[in-house]
Amino acid sequence: MTSEPSTQDPTIPDALWNSRFLKACRREPVDATPVWLMRQAGRYMTEYRSLRAKVSFLELCKNPELAAETTIFAAETLGVDAAILFADILLILEPLGFGLEFSKGEGPVIHDPIREAAHVAGMMPLEDLSALSYVFDAIRLIRAGLPAGLPLIGFAGAPFTLACYAIEGGGSKNYERAKAFMYGDPGAWNALMTVLTDSTARYLNAQVKAGVQAVQVFDSWVGSLGPDDYRRFVLPHMRRLFDQIDPGVPAIHFGADTGSLLELQRDAGGTVIGLDWRVELDRCWERLGPEVAVQGNLDPVVLFAPLSEIALQTRRILGQAGGRPGHIFNLGHGILPHTPVDHVRALVQMVHEFSAR
Ligand SMILES: Cc1c2[nH]c(c1CCC(=O)O)Cc1[nH]c(c(CCC(=O)O)c1C)Cc1[nH]c(c(CCC(=O)O)c1C)Cc1[nH]c(c(C)c1CCC(=O)O)C2
């Protein structure tokens, strides 16, 4: 069911193996709760915005030196317990044959989206990952530039979330096209999900080979499904994905708005389950049982509140985790673009201070 990276791979240095973050992934006791934040490198930072004034988002992703600098700068400025690769879940769509664009104000646009089953019949799982070599180059540079004991997280989008983008052609409120495709032609849907699953597994394992110590799978839009649809159309693919990921690295399984899917997500796989802020951490951990670690779950909007409120909610979440080994503090979803940086830094300090043992 879950992968258990409990024996140390001889290629992992002690400083990384014994880091707070990796210990928490293994549900081992730590001196203070590890914290990192989804989208910790991004537009809320002035330095990021000045870089983006010079290069487009895709240029930044495809320039290993700049991507590495962005990851390292964010991790060091914030004092977090893990760094995350600077990239995007949608990059894998390009070598799968889709045109990708990030237009101002509109978010991502996928050209030539899937409109019929015949499109899927022509798709093959990625064998050759050389079109994504800039990602692996960035990982090598980041690993070399990070402090020896600071783990690096790689990531990918989950097949459902990627399928939504590939079919809708961009963001969507209700996913009508994606769901109509799923219900209307389950055979073509499963073929598409299989291509995305197998490509993603290879991509994540290649990130591990290049030097990440953990991976996170973002199923950002899967909360739009009810449990029965998740079971029928998504779970078998997610299980196949987690089964293929290198068992030597922890896999974080994140979804947003998945309060009604958590047990199914756990059954699909992952050593750590991500929780958003709509749920209570203690009750969910109870539901998930003792075999998984949990990550979360502060509302990203709380970072706009006064420090006193941030402190109150940080203490509440740490209290709900109850000092039980296996909690990684994070937001319930990514940091928002206008978040005050000083509040983000204060949050990281509070987590460490309030949880020090
Ligand atoms: C759904 C999704 C995407 N990308 C991602 C997800 C899953 C996470 C989630 O659910 O929030 C994942 C992602 N995207 C980015 C990272 C980098 C690592 C990090 O610091 O966490 C990660 C982990 C950079 C980014 N990805 C994007 C930016 C902003 C680009 C810019 O304008 O500079 C960054 C820093 C662009 C992006 N990329 C995507 C969208 C919807 C957008 C536009 C959103 C927006 O405009 O705020 C797709």
The ligand as an ORCA input file, in Angstrom:
! r2SCAN-3c Opt
* xyz 0 1
  C      -2.039     23.494    -10.684
  C      -0.559     23.719    -10.666
  C       0.202     24.408    -11.639
  N       1.508     24.363    -11.233
  C       1.635     23.710    -10.044
  C       0.343     23.255     -9.693
  C       0.041     22.395     -8.510
  C       0.045     23.181     -7.268
  C      -1.239     23.869     -6.977
  O      -2.264     23.178     -6.923
  O      -1.176     25.072     -6.719
  C       2.839     23.389     -9.273
  C       3.900     24.401     -9.175
  N       4.072     25.546     -9.883
  C       5.195     26.175     -9.489
  C       5.851     25.379     -8.522
  C       7.251     25.723     -8.040
  C       7.750     25.291     -6.822
  C       7.257     25.998     -5.573
  O       7.863     27.017     -5.172
  O       6.350     25.440     -4.918
  C       5.020     24.276     -8.289
  C       5.204     23.136     -7.307
  C       5.718     27.459     -9.994
  C       4.783     28.393    -10.627
  N       3.793     28.115    -11.549
  C       3.213     29.270    -11.976
  C       3.834     30.355    -11.300
  C       3.503     31.825    -11.508
  C       4.126     32.189    -12.792
  C       4.506     33.639    -12.871
  O       3.664     34.439    -13.280
  O       5.648     33.949    -12.549
  C       4.820     29.815    -10.469
  C       5.799     30.563     -9.610
  C       2.182     29.362    -13.040
  C       1.074     28.396    -12.962
  N       1.188     27.043    -13.041
  C      -0.052     26.455    -12.889
  C      -0.997     27.492    -12.736
  C      -2.477     27.280    -12.509
  C      -0.287     28.692    -12.816
  C      -0.839     30.075    -12.832
  C      -1.200     30.429    -11.461
  C      -0.917     31.861    -11.194
  O      -0.816     32.652    -12.122
  O      -0.797     32.111     -9.991
  C      -0.295     25.009    -12.890
*
